[in-house]
Amino acid sequence: MRSNHIVPKIPSTLFVAAKYPRASEKNKQIQTLNNWLIEFGLKNAIEFLNINLLVSKNGFLRDDLTYDGIHLNAQGYALWAPEVGKVLVKHSL
């Protein structure tokens, strides 16, 4: 990707909402994955974007930002979009 002037970024895998089946168990797995993604990014000079900071509370996806406990709704994407915009501005895209 870099040879083609593509600037890779790694977004976090989003937590699930508390109403999702086995949410605590799933979110532990998601945190393990995100920790691996952070390490991978550090080793390969790829920025990690922690979207969970915007859409989660107490380690769970906020109920008001999802319609099924796992996927973001329009309000959730409205929080995510400015973060993508910051990346585009940062790299003059």
MDTraj code that builds the backbone (N, CA, C; nanometers):
import mdtraj as md
import numpy as np

residues = "MET ARG SER ASN HIS ILE VAL PRO LYS ILE PRO SER THR LEU PHE VAL ALA ALA LYS TYR PRO ARG ALA SER GLU LYS ASN LYS GLN ILE GLN THR LEU ASN ASN TRP LEU ILE GLU PHE GLY LEU LYS ASN ALA ILE GLU PHE LEU ASN ILE ASN LEU LEU VAL SER LYS ASN GLY PHE LEU ARG ASP ASP LEU THR TYR ASP GLY ILE HIS LEU ASN ALA GLN GLY TYR ALA LEU TRP ALA PRO GLU VAL GLY LYS VAL LEU VAL LYS HIS SER LEU".split()
xyz = np.array([
    [0.0820, -0.1190, 0.0000],
    [0.0000, 0.0000, 0.0000],
    [0.0862, 0.1251, 0.0000],
    [0.1902, 0.1225, 0.0812],
    [0.2740, 0.2422, 0.0908],
    [0.3432, 0.2738, -0.0406],
    [0.3802, 0.1702, -0.1162],
    [0.4454, 0.1953, -0.2447],
    [0.3504, 0.2643, -0.3420],
    [0.2201, 0.2547, -0.3159],
    [0.1195, 0.3223, -0.3977],
    [0.0666, 0.4478, -0.3292],
    [0.1421, 0.4957, -0.2284],
    [0.1087, 0.6187, -0.1554],
    [-0.0260, 0.6099, -0.0826],
    [-0.0612, 0.4891, -0.0389],
    [-0.1799, 0.4688, 0.0427],
    [-0.1360, 0.4724, 0.1879],
    [-0.2047, 0.5523, 0.2686],
    [-0.1715, 0.5655, 0.4100],
    [-0.2683, 0.4766, 0.4891],
    [-0.2228, 0.3595, 0.5333],
    [-0.3142, 0.2703, 0.6057],
    [-0.3433, 0.3223, 0.7461],
    [-0.4626, 0.2954, 0.7929],
    [-0.5072, 0.3253, 0.9292],
    [-0.5811, 0.2028, 0.9798],
    [-0.5778, 0.1812, 1.1097],
    [-0.6481, 0.0674, 1.1687],
    [-0.7564, 0.1205, 1.2619],
    [-0.8837, 0.1008, 1.2251],
    [-0.9902, 0.1396, 1.3189],
    [-1.0111, 0.0281, 1.4210],
    [-1.0510, 0.0664, 1.5406],
    [-1.0800, -0.0347, 1.6419],
    [-1.2000, -0.1180, 1.5995],
    [-1.2009, -0.2409, 1.6459],
    [-1.3215, -0.3224, 1.6353],
    [-1.4137, -0.2738, 1.7453],
    [-1.5374, -0.2473, 1.7106],
    [-1.6298, -0.1890, 1.8072],
    [-1.6799, -0.2917, 1.9071],
    [-1.6962, -0.2456, 2.0305],
    [-1.7590, -0.3283, 2.1324],
    [-1.9052, -0.3518, 2.0945],
    [-1.9670, -0.4502, 2.1577],
    [-2.1104, -0.4716, 2.1415],
    [-2.1815, -0.4080, 2.2606],
    [-2.3109, -0.3838, 2.2445],
    [-2.3913, -0.3248, 2.3514],
    [-2.4219, -0.4297, 2.4573],
    [-2.4542, -0.3839, 2.5765],
    [-2.4845, -0.4744, 2.6876],
    [-2.6006, -0.5679, 2.6551],
    [-2.6934, -0.5248, 2.5692],
    [-2.8090, -0.6078, 2.5342],
    [-2.7743, -0.7222, 2.4387],
    [-2.6556, -0.7192, 2.3816],
    [-2.6141, -0.8247, 2.2892],
    [-2.5859, -0.9524, 2.3684],
    [-2.6230, -1.0697, 2.3155],
    [-2.5986, -1.1945, 2.3894],
    [-2.4505, -1.2129, 2.4252],
    [-2.4255, -1.2460, 2.5517],
    [-2.2901, -1.2707, 2.6037],
    [-2.1978, -1.1506, 2.5785],
    [-2.2523, -1.0307, 2.5980],
    [-2.1805, -0.9074, 2.5662],
    [-2.0472, -0.8960, 2.6394],
    [-2.0433, -0.9267, 2.7663],
    [-1.9175, -0.9152, 2.8425],
    [-1.8102, -1.0054, 2.7840],
    [-1.8487, -1.1286, 2.7528],
    [-1.7548, -1.2244, 2.6929],
    [-1.7057, -1.1746, 2.5564],
    [-1.7981, -1.1291, 2.4751],
    [-1.7623, -1.0787, 2.3415],
    [-1.6695, -0.9586, 2.3518],
    [-1.6990, -0.8677, 2.4440],
    [-1.6170, -0.7470, 2.4551],
    [-1.4770, -0.7771, 2.5064],
    [-1.4618, -0.8811, 2.5867],
    [-1.3265, -0.9238, 2.6264],
    [-1.2491, -0.9718, 2.5043],
    [-1.3165, -1.0463, 2.4179],
    [-1.2526, -1.0925, 2.2944],
    [-1.2186, -0.9746, 2.2035],
    [-1.3102, -0.8796, 2.1948],
    [-1.2868, -0.7610, 2.1118],
    [-1.1699, -0.6803, 2.1659],
    [-1.1602, -0.6657, 2.2979],
    [-1.0485, -0.5919, 2.3562],
    [-0.9159, -0.6624, 2.3278],
    [-0.9169, -0.7960, 2.3335],
    [-0.7961, -0.8722, 2.3002],
    [-0.7558, -0.8452, 2.1557],
    [-0.8535, -0.8468, 2.0659],
    [-0.8255, -0.8170, 1.9251],
    [-0.7733, -0.6752, 1.9093],
    [-0.8377, -0.5792, 1.9741],
    [-0.7924, -0.4401, 1.9632],
    [-0.6514, -0.4228, 2.0180],
    [-0.6190, -0.4918, 2.1264],
    [-0.4822, -0.4853, 2.1792],
    [-0.3826, -0.5373, 2.0763],
    [-0.4186, -0.6460, 2.0086],
    [-0.3316, -0.7002, 1.9035],
    [-0.3179, -0.5990, 1.7895],
    [-0.4290, -0.5358, 1.7510],
    [-0.4248, -0.4367, 1.6428],
    [-0.3381, -0.3167, 1.6806],
    [-0.3457, -0.2753, 1.8064],
    [-0.2610, -0.1651, 1.8526],
    [-0.1146, -0.2037, 1.8402],
    [-0.0798, -0.3212, 1.8875],
    [0.0595, -0.3690, 1.8794],
    [0.1056, -0.3810, 1.7346],
    [0.0203, -0.4359, 1.6504],
    [0.0530, -0.4483, 1.5082],
    [0.0793, -0.3104, 1.4489],
    [-0.0071, -0.2147, 1.4827],
    [0.0105, -0.0789, 1.4323],
    [0.1408, -0.0169, 1.4788],
    [0.1736, -0.0365, 1.6054],
    [0.2992, 0.0185, 1.6579],
    [0.4201, -0.0425, 1.5878],
    [0.4172, -0.1721, 1.5661],
    [0.5298, -0.2410, 1.5013],
    [0.5453, -0.2034, 1.3544],
    [0.4347, -0.1612, 1.2939],
    [0.4367, -0.1328, 1.1500],
    [0.4109, 0.0140, 1.1169],
    [0.4189, 0.1000, 1.2170],
    [0.3986, 0.2439, 1.1987],
    [0.2653, 0.2749, 1.1305],
    [0.1583, 0.2079, 1.1805],
    [0.0229, 0.2320, 1.1302],
    [-0.0601, 0.2854, 1.2461],
    [-0.1212, 0.3995, 1.2251],
    [-0.2001, 0.4618, 1.3306],
    [-0.3269, 0.3813, 1.3605],
    [-0.3558, 0.3634, 1.4895],
    [-0.4763, 0.2960, 1.5371],
    [-0.5772, 0.4029, 1.5764],
    [-0.6982, 0.3934, 1.5240],
    [-0.8044, 0.4878, 1.5553],
    [-0.9017, 0.4210, 1.6521],
    [-0.9004, 0.4640, 1.7769],
    [-0.9857, 0.4021, 1.8774],
    [-1.1245, 0.4645, 1.8754],
    [-1.2089, 0.4121, 1.7896],
    [-1.3451, 0.4620, 1.7747],
    [-1.4295, 0.4302, 1.8986],
    [-1.3899, 0.3264, 1.9733],
    [-1.4636, 0.2922, 2.0952],
    [-1.4673, 0.4076, 2.1946],
    [-1.3654, 0.4919, 2.1929],
    [-1.3656, 0.6077, 2.2825],
    [-1.4848, 0.6990, 2.2560],
    [-1.5337, 0.6986, 2.1342],
    [-1.6443, 0.7859, 2.0942],
    [-1.7814, 0.7216, 2.1111],
    [-1.7887, 0.5908, 2.0933],
    [-1.9199, 0.5256, 2.0837],
    [-1.9490, 0.4291, 2.1978],
    [-1.8587, 0.4159, 2.2921],
    [-1.8776, 0.3212, 2.4017],
    [-1.8777, 0.3918, 2.5364],
    [-1.9394, 0.3239, 2.6327],
    [-1.9402, 0.3715, 2.7701],
    [-1.9276, 0.2489, 2.8605],
    [-1.8331, 0.2548, 2.9533],
    [-1.8102, 0.1445, 3.0470],
    [-1.7834, 0.0119, 2.9767],
    [-1.7172, 0.0184, 2.8612],
    [-1.6789, -0.1029, 2.7900],
    [-1.7876, -0.1661, 2.7055],
    [-1.8973, -0.0944, 2.6807],
    [-2.0060, -0.1443, 2.5973],
    [-2.0453, -0.0374, 2.4965],
    [-2.0837, -0.0817, 2.3770],
    [-2.1379, 0.0098, 2.2773],
    [-2.2627, 0.0758, 2.3358],
    [-2.2720, 0.2055, 2.3213],
    [-2.3873, 0.2785, 2.3764],
    [-2.5158, 0.2363, 2.3058],
    [-2.6203, 0.2112, 2.3842],
    [-2.7488, 0.1674, 2.3291],
    [-2.8086, 0.2672, 2.2312],
    [-2.7853, 0.3957, 2.2547],
    [-2.8436, 0.4973, 2.1669],
    [-2.7729, 0.5066, 2.0314],
    [-2.6633, 0.4343, 2.0159],
    [-2.5868, 0.4405, 1.8908],
    [-2.5957, 0.3123, 1.8076],
    [-2.6853, 0.2220, 1.8486],
    [-2.7007, 0.0955, 1.7774],
    [-2.8482, 0.0576, 1.7698],
    [-2.8837, -0.0158, 1.6666],
    [-3.0217, -0.0627, 1.6557],
    [-3.0341, -0.2100, 1.6907],
    [-2.9211, -0.2806, 1.6945],
    [-2.9270, -0.4243, 1.7225],
    [-2.8215, -0.4707, 1.8233],
    [-2.7479, -0.3785, 1.8799],
    [-2.6469, -0.4139, 1.9779],
    [-2.5086, -0.4371, 1.9215],
    [-2.4972, -0.4381, 1.7887],
    [-2.3673, -0.4659, 1.7264],
    [-2.3324, -0.3669, 1.6149],
    [-2.4304, -0.3215, 1.5403],
    [-2.4065, -0.2292, 1.4288],
    [-2.4426, -0.0871, 1.4702],
    [-2.3632, 0.0071, 1.4227],
    [-2.3937, 0.1477, 1.4496],
    [-2.5168, 0.1916, 1.3720],
    [-2.5904, 0.2841, 1.4309],
    [-2.6991, 0.3495, 1.3588],
    [-2.6450, 0.4819, 1.3020],
    [-2.7329, 0.5602, 1.2429],
    [-2.6885, 0.6861, 1.1811],
    [-2.6216, 0.7782, 1.2826],
    [-2.6753, 0.7829, 1.4041],
    [-2.6160, 0.8674, 1.5083],
    [-2.4745, 0.8205, 1.5425],
    [-2.4532, 0.6897, 1.5438],
    [-2.3200, 0.6359, 1.5699],
    [-2.2220, 0.6709, 1.4594],
    [-2.2668, 0.6564, 1.3354],
    [-2.1790, 0.6930, 1.2237],
    [-2.1520, 0.8424, 1.2193],
    [-2.2451, 0.9216, 1.2707],
    [-2.2230, 1.0663, 1.2764],
    [-2.1075, 1.1001, 1.3707],
    [-2.0830, 1.0156, 1.4702],
    [-1.9677, 1.0348, 1.5584],
    [-1.8394, 0.9837, 1.4935],
    [-1.8512, 0.8779, 1.4162],
    [-1.7355, 0.8164, 1.3517],
    [-1.6837, 0.9040, 1.2372],
    [-1.7730, 0.9607, 1.1597],
    [-1.7360, 1.0353, 1.0390],
    [-1.6340, 1.1467, 1.0634],
    [-1.6480, 1.2276, 1.1676],
    [-1.5480, 1.3326, 1.1890],
    [-1.4073, 1.2771, 1.2137],
    [-1.3975, 1.1594, 1.2714],
    [-1.2664, 1.0985, 1.2934],
    [-1.2017, 1.0619, 1.1602],
    [-1.2811, 1.0114, 1.0696],
    [-1.2312, 0.9824, 0.9346],
    [-1.1913, 1.1141, 0.8670],
    [-1.2721, 1.2159, 0.8858],
    [-1.2396, 1.3471, 0.8300],
    [-1.1071, 1.4014, 0.8806],
    [-1.0790, 1.3833, 1.0099],
    [-0.9508, 1.4278, 1.0657],
    [-0.8339, 1.3589, 0.9974],
    [-0.8483, 1.2303, 0.9695],
    [-0.7420, 1.1552, 0.9025],
    [-0.7210, 1.2100, 0.7613],
    [-0.8307, 1.2377, 0.6921],
    [-0.8192, 1.2905, 0.5559],
    [-0.7514, 1.4257, 0.5547],
    [-0.7879, 1.5125, 0.6476],
    [-0.7245, 1.6446, 0.6561],
    [-0.5776, 1.6307, 0.6927],
    [-0.5483, 1.5449, 0.7881],
    [-0.4096, 1.5247, 0.8325],
    [-0.3174, 1.4857, 0.7166],
    [-0.3724, 1.4102, 0.6227],
    [-0.2917, 1.3628, 0.5096],
    [-0.3237, 1.4364, 0.3795],
    [-0.3883, 1.5511, 0.3921],
    [-0.4207, 1.6368, 0.2773],
    [-0.4962, 1.5605, 0.1687],
    [-0.5935, 1.4833, 0.2101],
    [-0.6729, 1.4057, 0.1126],
    [-0.8114, 1.4630, 0.0983],
])
top = md.Topology()
chain = top.add_chain()
for i, resn in enumerate(residues, 1):
    res = top.add_residue(resn, chain, resSeq=i)
    for name in ("N", "CA", "C"):
        top.add_atom(name, md.element.get_by_symbol(name[0]), res)
traj = md.Trajectory(xyz[None], top)
